[in-house]
C-alpha cells in the first residue's frame, strides 16, 4: 500500500529514488493528490480520481517545477473540472493540439492518410503553399472565418481549389483531431460563396484524330508514344499507365492490370490488337526494367512526357493533356454505342452510388469486346482516306 503523509517541500525532496519501476505517495493534506517517483529520479504530482469505472489520472506537473502548494491548487482545480463533467487530461490535449501550425496539420494529415497517391500529396502541398504560405507557421486556432473570406478575395484564379485543400485540413482538425470546434472555411458554405465547379470537357474530336495519331506515331520517344496510345485505347488515368510494371502485362491473355488505382483497387482491362505490337516493341527496349515506362522520378518511373506532348501540340495545333485522352476514350465509346454502365466499368469509375450497377458484374469477354470496338473506331478514323 502506498505511503501517506503530509506533503511539504522538504519531505518531497527527501523521497528516495526506487531501484526499479516507480512508487507513489499520497498527500494527507490534499485528498487524491499523489507524488509519483520513477527509477530515473523524476518526481511528478498526479491527481487520482476514481470515477466509478476506472481510475482517472491527471498529471499536474513535475517537482520542483511546481511546488507542493501549487500542486494542491492545481489538484483542486482539476477536481472541480471533473465534477463539472470536464476531463482535464482531454482539455490539455485539446489546448496542445489547438496550437499546432497549419504546416504541422498538413504533415499530420499526410501521415494519417497513408493511402494517398504521390500526385495528391504534391497537389495538396502545392496548393497550400500557393494560397497560404504566410499562414503555414500560424496556429490553426488563430485562423478565423474573416481571414478565410479576406484571403479568398485575394485569389485571382483557382481560388476554390486552394480553399478546398484548406477546408479538407480544417475538417480533419475538427473531426479527427478534435482540435477545433468549427471549420472556419465553412463561412464559404454558410454564405453560399463556393463557385460551382466547371467540369472540363476538352478532348480530341474525331475529325482531328488522324492528324493527332500521325503526330504520335512520328515521335522518336518510344516510351512517350506507347504511353499516349495506351491512354487513348484504355481510358486509364495517367498514373495507372506510368506505374505499370512488366509483371502487370499478360501478353498471352492480352490484358494489363493497373495496381492500386484511384479507387484503391487493382483494375484489369484488355489490350486492343492495334496496340499489342507497340507494347511488344517497347518490351525489347525497357524489358530489363521493372517498369514498362522507367524514368527519373523518385519512384523510378517516367514523368509525364511534357516535351513530346508539346511537340505534338506544336505540330498539329491540337491542345491536349493526358487526362483529355480519357475523355476522348469515353466519347469514342459513346459514339461506338457502348452502354453507359459499361463505359463506367471500362474507365474504372466507381458505381457505388448507382444501385442498379451494383447488381451488374461485367463479364471479361464483354470488356474485351468493348475495348476492341473502341480500337476499331479509332482505327477507322485514323486511316488515310482512299
TORKOL-4160 file (C-alpha; in steps of 0.2 Angstrom, whole numbers, padded with zeros to 4 digits, m for minus):
386
<pt num="1" X="0000" Y="0000" Z="0000"/>
<pt num="2" X="0007" Y="0017" Z="m0004"/>
<pt num="3" X="0013" Y="0028" Z="0010"/>
<pt num="4" X="0003" Y="0043" Z="0015"/>
<pt num="5" X="0010" Y="0058" Z="0023"/>
<pt num="6" X="0008" Y="0077" Z="0023"/>
<pt num="7" X="0017" Y="0084" Z="0008"/>
<pt num="8" X="0030" Y="0098" Z="0011"/>
<pt num="9" X="0044" Y="0103" Z="0000"/>
<pt num="10" X="0057" Y="0096" Z="0012"/>
<pt num="11" X="0048" Y="0079" Z="0013"/>
<pt num="12" X="0046" Y="0078" Z="m0006"/>
<pt num="13" X="0065" Y="0082" Z="m0008"/>
<pt num="14" X="0070" Y="0068" Z="0004"/>
<pt num="15" X="0060" Y="0054" Z="m0005"/>
<pt num="16" X="0072" Y="0041" Z="m0011"/>
<pt num="17" X="0073" Y="0035" Z="m0029"/>
<pt num="18" X="0067" Y="0017" Z="m0031"/>
<pt num="19" X="0080" Y="0005" Z="m0039"/>
<pt num="20" X="0067" Y="0000" Z="m0052"/>
<pt num="21" X="0049" Y="0004" Z="m0058"/>
<pt num="22" X="0040" Y="0018" Z="m0048"/>
<pt num="23" X="0032" Y="0021" Z="m0032"/>
<pt num="24" X="0018" Y="0033" Z="m0026"/>
<pt num="25" X="0015" Y="0043" Z="m0011"/>
<pt num="26" X="m0002" Y="0050" Z="m0006"/>
<pt num="27" X="m0004" Y="0068" Z="0002"/>
<pt num="28" X="m0014" Y="0068" Z="0018"/>
<pt num="29" X="m0016" Y="0087" Z="0017"/>
<pt num="30" X="m0025" Y="0086" Z="0000"/>
<pt num="31" X="m0036" Y="0070" Z="m0004"/>
<pt num="32" X="m0032" Y="0062" Z="m0021"/>
<pt num="33" X="m0015" Y="0071" Z="m0023"/>
<pt num="34" X="m0001" Y="0059" Z="m0027"/>
<pt num="35" X="0018" Y="0061" Z="m0029"/>
<pt num="36" X="0024" Y="0048" Z="m0041"/>
<pt num="37" X="0043" Y="0044" Z="m0041"/>
<pt num="38" X="0052" Y="0034" Z="m0055"/>
<pt num="39" X="0068" Y="0025" Z="m0055"/>
<pt num="40" X="0075" Y="0039" Z="m0065"/>
<pt num="41" X="0073" Y="0051" Z="m0051"/>
<pt num="42" X="0058" Y="0061" Z="m0059"/>
<pt num="43" X="0045" Y="0066" Z="m0046"/>
<pt num="44" X="0028" Y="0070" Z="m0053"/>
<pt num="45" X="0012" Y="0077" Z="m0045"/>
<pt num="46" X="m0003" Y="0067" Z="m0051"/>
<pt num="47" X="m0022" Y="0068" Z="m0046"/>
<pt num="48" X="m0030" Y="0051" Z="m0044"/>
<pt num="49" X="m0049" Y="0051" Z="m0045"/>
<pt num="50" X="m0060" Y="0035" Z="m0046"/>
<pt num="51" X="m0075" Y="0038" Z="m0057"/>
<pt num="52" X="m0084" Y="0023" Z="m0053"/>
<pt num="53" X="m0077" Y="0013" Z="m0068"/>
<pt num="54" X="m0059" Y="0017" Z="m0070"/>
<pt num="55" X="m0045" Y="0027" Z="m0061"/>
<pt num="56" X="m0044" Y="0044" Z="m0069"/>
<pt num="57" X="m0026" Y="0051" Z="m0069"/>
<pt num="58" X="m0022" Y="0069" Z="m0071"/>
<pt num="59" X="m0004" Y="0074" Z="m0072"/>
<pt num="60" X="m0002" Y="0091" Z="m0064"/>
<pt num="61" X="0017" Y="0094" Z="m0066"/>
<pt num="62" X="0034" Y="0089" Z="m0060"/>
<pt num="63" X="0043" Y="0094" Z="m0044"/>
<pt num="64" X="0052" Y="0105" Z="m0042"/>
<pt num="65" X="0045" Y="0114" Z="m0057"/>
<pt num="66" X="0029" Y="0116" Z="m0047"/>
<pt num="67" X="0029" Y="0117" Z="m0028"/>
<pt num="68" X="0018" Y="0107" Z="m0016"/>
<pt num="69" X="0007" Y="0122" Z="m0013"/>
<pt num="70" X="0004" Y="0124" Z="m0032"/>
<pt num="71" X="0001" Y="0106" Z="m0034"/>
<pt num="72" X="m0013" Y="0107" Z="m0022"/>
<pt num="73" X="m0021" Y="0122" Z="m0030"/>
<pt num="74" X="m0020" Y="0113" Z="m0047"/>
<pt num="75" X="m0027" Y="0097" Z="m0039"/>
<pt num="76" X="m0042" Y="0107" Z="m0033"/>
<pt num="77" X="m0045" Y="0115" Z="m0050"/>
<pt num="78" X="m0044" Y="0098" Z="m0058"/>
<pt num="79" X="m0057" Y="0090" Z="m0046"/>
<pt num="80" X="m0069" Y="0105" Z="m0049"/>
<pt num="81" X="m0067" Y="0102" Z="m0068"/>
<pt num="82" X="m0070" Y="0084" Z="m0066"/>
<pt num="83" X="m0086" Y="0087" Z="m0055"/>
<pt num="84" X="m0092" Y="0099" Z="m0069"/>
<pt num="85" X="m0090" Y="0085" Z="m0082"/>
<pt num="86" X="m0074" Y="0091" Z="m0089"/>
<pt num="87" X="m0059" Y="0079" Z="m0092"/>
<pt num="88" X="m0044" Y="0089" Z="m0088"/>
<pt num="89" X="m0032" Y="0077" Z="m0097"/>
<pt num="90" X="m0043" Y="0079" Z="m0113"/>
<pt num="91" X="m0043" Y="0098" Z="m0111"/>
<pt num="92" X="m0024" Y="0098" Z="m0110"/>
<pt num="93" X="m0023" Y="0088" Z="m0126"/>
<pt num="94" X="m0035" Y="0100" Z="m0135"/>
<pt num="95" X="m0026" Y="0115" Z="m0129"/>
<pt num="96" X="m0010" Y="0107" Z="m0135"/>
<pt num="97" X="m0017" Y="0102" Z="m0152"/>
<pt num="98" X="m0025" Y="0119" Z="m0155"/>
<pt num="99" X="m0008" Y="0127" Z="m0155"/>
<pt num="100" X="m0002" Y="0116" Z="m0169"/>
<pt num="101" X="0003" Y="0126" Z="m0185"/>
<pt num="102" X="m0005" Y="0124" Z="m0202"/>
<pt num="103" X="0011" Y="0116" Z="m0208"/>
<pt num="104" X="0010" Y="0103" Z="m0194"/>
<pt num="105" X="m0008" Y="0100" Z="m0198"/>
<pt num="106" X="m0004" Y="0096" Z="m0216"/>
<pt num="107" X="0011" Y="0084" Z="m0210"/>
<pt num="108" X="m0001" Y="0075" Z="m0198"/>
<pt num="109" X="m0014" Y="0073" Z="m0211"/>
<pt num="110" X="m0002" Y="0066" Z="m0224"/>
<pt num="111" X="0005" Y="0054" Z="m0211"/>
<pt num="112" X="m0013" Y="0048" Z="m0206"/>
<pt num="113" X="m0019" Y="0047" Z="m0224"/>
<pt num="114" X="m0005" Y="0034" Z="m0229"/>
<pt num="115" X="m0015" Y="0028" Z="m0244"/>
<pt num="116" X="m0014" Y="0045" Z="m0253"/>
<pt num="117" X="m0005" Y="0044" Z="m0270"/>
<pt num="118" X="0010" Y="0054" Z="m0274"/>
<pt num="119" X="0001" Y="0066" Z="m0285"/>
<pt num="120" X="m0012" Y="0070" Z="m0272"/>
<pt num="121" X="0002" Y="0074" Z="m0259"/>
<pt num="122" X="0011" Y="0085" Z="m0271"/>
<pt num="123" X="m0006" Y="0094" Z="m0276"/>
<pt num="124" X="m0011" Y="0097" Z="m0258"/>
<pt num="125" X="0006" Y="0104" Z="m0253"/>
<pt num="126" X="0007" Y="0115" Z="m0269"/>
<pt num="127" X="m0010" Y="0122" Z="m0266"/>
<pt num="128" X="m0007" Y="0126" Z="m0248"/>
<pt num="129" X="0010" Y="0134" Z="m0252"/>
<pt num="130" X="0002" Y="0144" Z="m0266"/>
<pt num="131" X="m0013" Y="0151" Z="m0256"/>
<pt num="132" X="m0007" Y="0151" Z="m0238"/>
<pt num="133" X="0012" Y="0152" Z="m0237"/>
<pt num="134" X="0011" Y="0166" Z="m0224"/>
<pt num="135" X="m0001" Y="0155" Z="m0213"/>
<pt num="136" X="0010" Y="0139" Z="m0213"/>
<pt num="137" X="0018" Y="0144" Z="m0196"/>
<pt num="138" X="0001" Y="0151" Z="m0189"/>
<pt num="139" X="m0008" Y="0141" Z="m0175"/>
<pt num="140" X="m0024" Y="0134" Z="m0183"/>
<pt num="141" X="m0035" Y="0141" Z="m0169"/>
<pt num="142" X="m0029" Y="0158" Z="m0175"/>
<pt num="143" X="m0037" Y="0156" Z="m0192"/>
<pt num="144" X="m0054" Y="0164" Z="m0192"/>
<pt num="145" X="m0069" Y="0165" Z="m0204"/>
<pt num="146" X="m0065" Y="0183" Z="m0208"/>
<pt num="147" X="m0047" Y="0178" Z="m0213"/>
<pt num="148" X="m0054" Y="0165" Z="m0224"/>
<pt num="149" X="m0066" Y="0177" Z="m0233"/>
<pt num="150" X="m0052" Y="0190" Z="m0235"/>
<pt num="151" X="m0040" Y="0178" Z="m0242"/>
<pt num="152" X="m0052" Y="0171" Z="m0254"/>
<pt num="153" X="m0054" Y="0189" Z="m0261"/>
<pt num="154" X="m0036" Y="0190" Z="m0265"/>
<pt num="155" X="m0035" Y="0174" Z="m0276"/>
<pt num="156" X="m0037" Y="0178" Z="m0294"/>
<pt num="157" X="m0039" Y="0161" Z="m0302"/>
<pt num="158" X="m0042" Y="0143" Z="m0295"/>
<pt num="159" X="m0047" Y="0151" Z="m0278"/>
<pt num="160" X="m0058" Y="0137" Z="m0273"/>
<pt num="161" X="m0046" Y="0124" Z="m0277"/>
<pt num="162" X="m0034" Y="0131" Z="m0264"/>
<pt num="163" X="m0049" Y="0134" Z="m0252"/>
<pt num="164" X="m0054" Y="0116" Z="m0254"/>
<pt num="165" X="m0037" Y="0110" Z="m0248"/>
<pt num="166" X="m0039" Y="0121" Z="m0233"/>
<pt num="167" X="m0056" Y="0115" Z="m0229"/>
<pt num="168" X="m0050" Y="0097" Z="m0230"/>
<pt num="169" X="m0037" Y="0100" Z="m0217"/>
<pt num="170" X="m0048" Y="0110" Z="m0206"/>
<pt num="171" X="m0061" Y="0097" Z="m0206"/>
<pt num="172" X="m0048" Y="0084" Z="m0201"/>
<pt num="173" X="m0043" Y="0096" Z="m0187"/>
<pt num="174" X="m0062" Y="0096" Z="m0181"/>
<pt num="175" X="m0067" Y="0079" Z="m0184"/>
<pt num="176" X="m0052" Y="0068" Z="m0181"/>
<pt num="177" X="m0040" Y="0078" Z="m0170"/>
<pt num="178" X="m0055" Y="0087" Z="m0161"/>
<pt num="179" X="m0043" Y="0102" Z="m0161"/>
<pt num="180" X="m0056" Y="0115" Z="m0166"/>
<pt num="181" X="m0075" Y="0117" Z="m0163"/>
<pt num="182" X="m0079" Y="0123" Z="m0180"/>
<pt num="183" X="m0071" Y="0124" Z="m0198"/>
<pt num="184" X="m0068" Y="0142" Z="m0202"/>
<pt num="185" X="m0069" Y="0138" Z="m0220"/>
<pt num="186" X="m0087" Y="0134" Z="m0218"/>
<pt num="187" X="m0090" Y="0153" Z="m0219"/>
<pt num="188" X="m0090" Y="0150" Z="m0238"/>
<pt num="189" X="m0104" Y="0137" Z="m0237"/>
<pt num="190" X="m0114" Y="0147" Z="m0225"/>
<pt num="191" X="m0113" Y="0162" Z="m0237"/>
<pt num="192" X="m0116" Y="0151" Z="m0252"/>
<pt num="193" X="m0099" Y="0158" Z="m0259"/>
<pt num="194" X="m0092" Y="0142" Z="m0266"/>
<pt num="195" X="m0090" Y="0143" Z="m0285"/>
<pt num="196" X="m0099" Y="0130" Z="m0295"/>
<pt num="197" X="m0085" Y="0118" Z="m0301"/>
<pt num="198" X="m0084" Y="0118" Z="m0320"/>
<pt num="199" X="m0082" Y="0101" Z="m0327"/>
<pt num="200" X="m0068" Y="0100" Z="m0340"/>
<pt num="201" X="m0074" Y="0094" Z="m0357"/>
<pt num="202" X="m0058" Y="0096" Z="m0368"/>
<pt num="203" X="m0055" Y="0080" Z="m0379"/>
<pt num="204" X="m0049" Y="0076" Z="m0396"/>
<pt num="205" X="m0063" Y="0077" Z="m0409"/>
<pt num="206" X="m0065" Y="0063" Z="m0421"/>
<pt num="207" X="m0060" Y="0075" Z="m0436"/>
<pt num="208" X="m0043" Y="0079" Z="m0428"/>
<pt num="209" X="m0040" Y="0061" Z="m0423"/>
<pt num="210" X="m0030" Y="0056" Z="m0438"/>
<pt num="211" X="m0018" Y="0071" Z="m0438"/>
<pt num="212" X="m0015" Y="0069" Z="m0419"/>
<pt num="213" X="m0012" Y="0050" Z="m0421"/>
<pt num="214" X="0000" Y="0053" Z="m0435"/>
<pt num="215" X="0010" Y="0065" Z="m0424"/>
<pt num="216" X="0010" Y="0052" Z="m0410"/>
<pt num="217" X="0017" Y="0039" Z="m0422"/>
<pt num="218" X="0031" Y="0050" Z="m0428"/>
<pt num="219" X="0038" Y="0053" Z="m0410"/>
<pt num="220" X="0056" Y="0047" Z="m0408"/>
<pt num="221" X="0052" Y="0044" Z="m0390"/>
<pt num="222" X="0045" Y="0026" Z="m0389"/>
<pt num="223" X="0040" Y="0027" Z="m0371"/>
<pt num="224" X="0030" Y="0043" Z="m0374"/>
<pt num="225" X="0022" Y="0035" Z="m0390"/>
<pt num="226" X="0016" Y="0020" Z="m0381"/>
<pt num="227" X="0011" Y="0029" Z="m0366"/>
<pt num="228" X="m0001" Y="0041" Z="m0376"/>
<pt num="229" X="m0008" Y="0026" Z="m0386"/>
<pt num="230" X="m0012" Y="0016" Z="m0371"/>
<pt num="231" X="m0020" Y="0031" Z="m0363"/>
<pt num="232" X="m0031" Y="0033" Z="m0379"/>
<pt num="233" X="m0035" Y="0014" Z="m0380"/>
<pt num="234" X="m0038" Y="0010" Z="m0362"/>
<pt num="235" X="m0046" Y="0026" Z="m0354"/>
<pt num="236" X="m0035" Y="0023" Z="m0339"/>
<pt num="237" X="m0028" Y="0038" Z="m0329"/>
<pt num="238" X="m0010" Y="0044" Z="m0331"/>
<pt num="239" X="m0003" Y="0036" Z="m0315"/>
<pt num="240" X="m0011" Y="0020" Z="m0319"/>
<pt num="241" X="m0001" Y="0019" Z="m0335"/>
<pt num="242" X="0015" Y="0026" Z="m0330"/>
<pt num="243" X="0017" Y="0015" Z="m0315"/>
<pt num="244" X="0013" Y="m0001" Z="m0325"/>
<pt num="245" X="0026" Y="m0015" Z="m0322"/>
<pt num="246" X="0030" Y="m0028" Z="m0335"/>
<pt num="247" X="0023" Y="m0041" Z="m0322"/>
<pt num="248" X="0006" Y="m0032" Z="m0325"/>
<pt num="249" X="0006" Y="m0036" Z="m0343"/>
<pt num="250" X="0000" Y="m0053" Z="m0349"/>
<pt num="251" X="0004" Y="m0055" Z="m0367"/>
<pt num="252" X="m0004" Y="m0072" Z="m0368"/>
<pt num="253" X="m0021" Y="m0065" Z="m0362"/>
<pt num="254" X="m0018" Y="m0048" Z="m0370"/>
<pt num="255" X="m0023" Y="m0039" Z="m0354"/>
<pt num="256" X="m0015" Y="m0027" Z="m0342"/>
<pt num="257" X="m0018" Y="m0024" Z="m0323"/>
<pt num="258" X="m0017" Y="m0006" Z="m0315"/>
<pt num="259" X="m0012" Y="m0008" Z="m0297"/>
<pt num="260" X="m0019" Y="0002" Z="m0283"/>
<pt num="261" X="m0029" Y="0014" Z="m0294"/>
<pt num="262" X="m0038" Y="0030" Z="m0288"/>
<pt num="263" X="m0052" Y="0018" Z="m0281"/>
<pt num="264" X="m0038" Y="0009" Z="m0271"/>
<pt num="265" X="m0041" Y="m0007" Z="m0281"/>
<pt num="266" X="m0032" Y="m0016" Z="m0294"/>
<pt num="267" X="m0041" Y="m0015" Z="m0311"/>
<pt num="268" X="m0038" Y="m0027" Z="m0326"/>
<pt num="269" X="m0043" Y="m0022" Z="m0344"/>
<pt num="270" X="m0038" Y="m0028" Z="m0361"/>
<pt num="271" X="m0025" Y="m0023" Z="m0374"/>
<pt num="272" X="m0033" Y="m0020" Z="m0391"/>
<pt num="273" X="m0024" Y="m0029" Z="m0406"/>
<pt num="274" X="m0019" Y="m0012" Z="m0413"/>
<pt num="275" X="m0008" Y="m0008" Z="m0398"/>
<pt num="276" X="0000" Y="m0025" Z="m0395"/>
<pt num="277" X="0014" Y="m0023" Z="m0407"/>
<pt num="278" X="0019" Y="m0006" Z="m0399"/>
<pt num="279" X="0020" Y="m0015" Z="m0382"/>
<pt num="280" X="0030" Y="m0029" Z="m0389"/>
<pt num="281" X="0042" Y="m0017" Z="m0397"/>
<pt num="282" X="0044" Y="m0007" Z="m0380"/>
<pt num="283" X="0047" Y="m0024" Z="m0371"/>
<pt num="284" X="0063" Y="m0025" Z="m0381"/>
<pt num="285" X="0068" Y="m0008" Z="m0376"/>
<pt num="286" X="0063" Y="m0007" Z="m0357"/>
<pt num="287" X="0060" Y="m0026" Z="m0353"/>
<pt num="288" X="0076" Y="m0026" Z="m0342"/>
<pt num="289" X="0067" Y="m0014" Z="m0331"/>
<pt num="290" X="0054" Y="m0017" Z="m0318"/>
<pt num="291" X="0043" Y="m0004" Z="m0325"/>
<pt num="292" X="0036" Y="m0003" Z="m0343"/>
<pt num="293" X="0040" Y="0016" Z="m0343"/>
<pt num="294" X="0056" Y="0018" Z="m0332"/>
<pt num="295" X="0062" Y="0035" Z="m0329"/>
<pt num="296" X="0070" Y="0048" Z="m0317"/>
<pt num="297" X="0056" Y="0051" Z="m0305"/>
<pt num="298" X="0059" Y="0046" Z="m0287"/>
<pt num="299" X="0049" Y="0031" Z="m0289"/>
<pt num="300" X="0059" Y="0026" Z="m0304"/>
<pt num="301" X="0045" Y="0029" Z="m0317"/>
<pt num="302" X="0044" Y="0041" Z="m0331"/>
<pt num="303" X="0037" Y="0058" Z="m0328"/>
<pt num="304" X="0023" Y="0064" Z="m0339"/>
<pt num="305" X="0032" Y="0067" Z="m0356"/>
<pt num="306" X="0028" Y="0085" Z="m0357"/>
<pt num="307" X="0041" Y="0089" Z="m0371"/>
<pt num="308" X="0034" Y="0075" Z="m0383"/>
<pt num="309" X="0016" Y="0082" Z="m0379"/>
<pt num="310" X="0021" Y="0100" Z="m0383"/>
<pt num="311" X="0029" Y="0093" Z="m0399"/>
<pt num="312" X="0013" Y="0086" Z="m0404"/>
<pt num="313" X="0003" Y="0102" Z="m0399"/>
<pt num="314" X="0016" Y="0112" Z="m0409"/>
<pt num="315" X="0015" Y="0101" Z="m0425"/>
<pt num="316" X="m0004" Y="0099" Z="m0425"/>
<pt num="317" X="m0011" Y="0114" Z="m0416"/>
<pt num="318" X="m0022" Y="0102" Z="m0406"/>
<pt num="319" X="m0021" Y="0106" Z="m0387"/>
<pt num="320" X="m0022" Y="0091" Z="m0375"/>
<pt num="321" X="m0017" Y="0084" Z="m0359"/>
<pt num="322" X="m0015" Y="0066" Z="m0353"/>
<pt num="323" X="m0032" Y="0067" Z="m0345"/>
<pt num="324" X="m0040" Y="0073" Z="m0361"/>
<pt num="325" X="m0036" Y="0056" Z="m0368"/>
<pt num="326" X="m0048" Y="0048" Z="m0355"/>
<pt num="327" X="m0062" Y="0059" Z="m0360"/>
<pt num="328" X="m0058" Y="0056" Z="m0378"/>
<pt num="329" X="m0059" Y="0037" Z="m0375"/>
<pt num="330" X="m0076" Y="0039" Z="m0366"/>
<pt num="331" X="m0083" Y="0050" Z="m0380"/>
<pt num="332" X="m0077" Y="0037" Z="m0393"/>
<pt num="333" X="m0085" Y="0024" Z="m0383"/>
<pt num="334" X="m0102" Y="0033" Z="m0383"/>
<pt num="335" X="m0100" Y="0036" Z="m0402"/>
<pt num="336" X="m0097" Y="0017" Z="m0404"/>
<pt num="337" X="m0114" Y="0014" Z="m0395"/>
<pt num="338" X="m0106" Y="0006" Z="m0379"/>
<pt num="339" X="m0119" Y="0007" Z="m0365"/>
<pt num="340" X="m0115" Y="0020" Z="m0351"/>
<pt num="341" X="m0114" Y="0007" Z="m0337"/>
<pt num="342" X="m0101" Y="m0002" Z="m0347"/>
<pt num="343" X="m0091" Y="0014" Z="m0351"/>
<pt num="344" X="m0090" Y="0017" Z="m0332"/>
<pt num="345" X="m0083" Y="0000" Z="m0330"/>
<pt num="346" X="m0070" Y="0002" Z="m0344"/>
<pt num="347" X="m0065" Y="0019" Z="m0336"/>
<pt num="348" X="m0064" Y="0011" Z="m0319"/>
<pt num="349" X="m0076" Y="0024" Z="m0312"/>
<pt num="350" X="m0085" Y="0020" Z="m0295"/>
<pt num="351" X="m0103" Y="0014" Z="m0296"/>
<pt num="352" X="m0106" Y="0014" Z="m0278"/>
<pt num="353" X="m0120" Y="0027" Z="m0279"/>
<pt num="354" X="m0128" Y="0018" Z="m0294"/>
<pt num="355" X="m0140" Y="0005" Z="m0286"/>
<pt num="356" X="m0143" Y="m0005" Z="m0302"/>
<pt num="357" X="m0124" Y="m0005" Z="m0307"/>
<pt num="358" X="m0121" Y="m0014" Z="m0290"/>
<pt num="359" X="m0130" Y="m0029" Z="m0297"/>
<pt num="360" X="m0120" Y="m0030" Z="m0313"/>
<pt num="361" X="m0104" Y="m0040" Z="m0314"/>
<pt num="362" X="m0097" Y="m0037" Z="m0331"/>
<pt num="363" X="m0090" Y="m0052" Z="m0340"/>
<pt num="364" X="m0072" Y="m0051" Z="m0345"/>
<pt num="365" X="m0077" Y="m0055" Z="m0363"/>
<pt num="366" X="m0089" Y="m0040" Z="m0363"/>
<pt num="367" X="m0075" Y="m0029" Z="m0358"/>
<pt num="368" X="m0063" Y="m0036" Z="m0372"/>
<pt num="369" X="m0077" Y="m0034" Z="m0385"/>
<pt num="370" X="m0080" Y="m0016" Z="m0379"/>
<pt num="371" X="m0061" Y="m0012" Z="m0379"/>
<pt num="372" X="m0059" Y="m0019" Z="m0397"/>
<pt num="373" X="m0074" Y="m0009" Z="m0403"/>
<pt num="374" X="m0067" Y="0007" Z="m0397"/>
<pt num="375" X="m0050" Y="0002" Z="m0405"/>
<pt num="376" X="m0059" Y="m0002" Z="m0422"/>
<pt num="377" X="m0067" Y="0015" Z="m0421"/>
<pt num="378" X="m0051" Y="0024" Z="m0418"/>
<pt num="379" X="m0043" Y="0014" Z="m0432"/>
<pt num="380" X="m0057" Y="0019" Z="m0444"/>
<pt num="381" X="m0054" Y="0037" Z="m0441"/>
<pt num="382" X="m0035" Y="0037" Z="m0441"/>
<pt num="383" X="m0033" Y="0028" Z="m0458"/>
<pt num="384" X="m0029" Y="0039" Z="m0473"/>
<pt num="385" X="m0045" Y="0041" Z="m0484"/>
<pt num="386" X="m0044" Y="0031" Z="m0500"/>
